[in-house]
Amino acid sequence: MKLKTFRFAPLAAVLLAAVFLHGCGYRAEAAPLASNAPAAAETTPAPTETPVFTVEYRLGDDVLKTESIPFDGSPAADAALPEGLYLVAWTDETGRRADPAAPVETDTVYYALARPVLNAGAAFLFPDEYGLLRPESVMTHAECAAALCALAPEERIDPSLLAGLDAAPEDALTREELKTALDTLFDPETVEPVLEALPETESEYVTRAEFAFCVSRLLGKDITAEDVYYPDVAPTHWASAEVLAAAGSGTFTKESLESMARDGFPLVRRISLPARRRRVFSHRFGI
């Protein structure tokens, strides 16, 4: 008798294979169903406000002006200085020159580099009791203090500088003290080139001619040797123009001195100095 062949044999084989794989630890994972829902849109952050920075303008520790500047905005840079001072430049907290009109990106402080308004036409190198300018004599502390006060209001000059000069009035002015005095009146960046233009010397002290040369150059004084006359300032002197400019246009001309000497008139002159340094002297010229 012949057995019938069943057609479901392949199905049985598949079932047997599944049982075998399960026994060996294999397990089929169902794939996640794909979703037809649209993808979620990315979250856009809310716009932030434009930052605002504080800009201060100071003179030393005194605040001259404060303003609020939006990010990348430019300050007005128009802070007014006290009367009697002029602005040389604005600086940052390190002392470097800064441009206050540049856009700001943080809170900023600008410091005023200010100097006193000078009386550029004033005489500041005064003759001695014999009417001589003594260009090659050393400049004393008292003479330097008188020169500073003739050029600038005393209240606008560094008090510690004047106190140091008054403490030893007859001492000779050193080159370091000269630079300090010039920095008090002028832009320090313009002082250095003038000091470098002085003739080379081994002396640590400053002559009256050197002082007159520096200040006259920084003031931009322009004078010819014929404008004023002093017997001890030769036209060939290396700083004759600056020395005579420092003596001022109010000094006597050569002709007036010769006339007075011929007529035998004594000369009395009051030097224009601050009251505490004013003195009256008389002398006779012999030319």
Secondary structure, 3 states (H helix, E strand, C coil): CCCCCCCCHHHHHHHHHHHHHHHCCCCCCCCCCCCCCCCCCCCCCCCCCCCEEEEEEEECCEEEEEEEEECCCCCCCCCCCCCCEEEEEEECCCCCEECCCCCCCCCEEEEEEEEECCCCCCCCCCCCCCCCCCCCCECEHHHHHHHHHHHCCHHHCCHHHHHHHHHCCCCECEHHHHHHHHHHHCCHHHHHHHHHCCCCCCCCECEHHHHHHHHHHHHCCCCCCCCCCCCCCCCCCCCHHHHHHHHCCCCCCHHHHHHHHHHCCCEEEECCCCHHHCCEEEECCCC
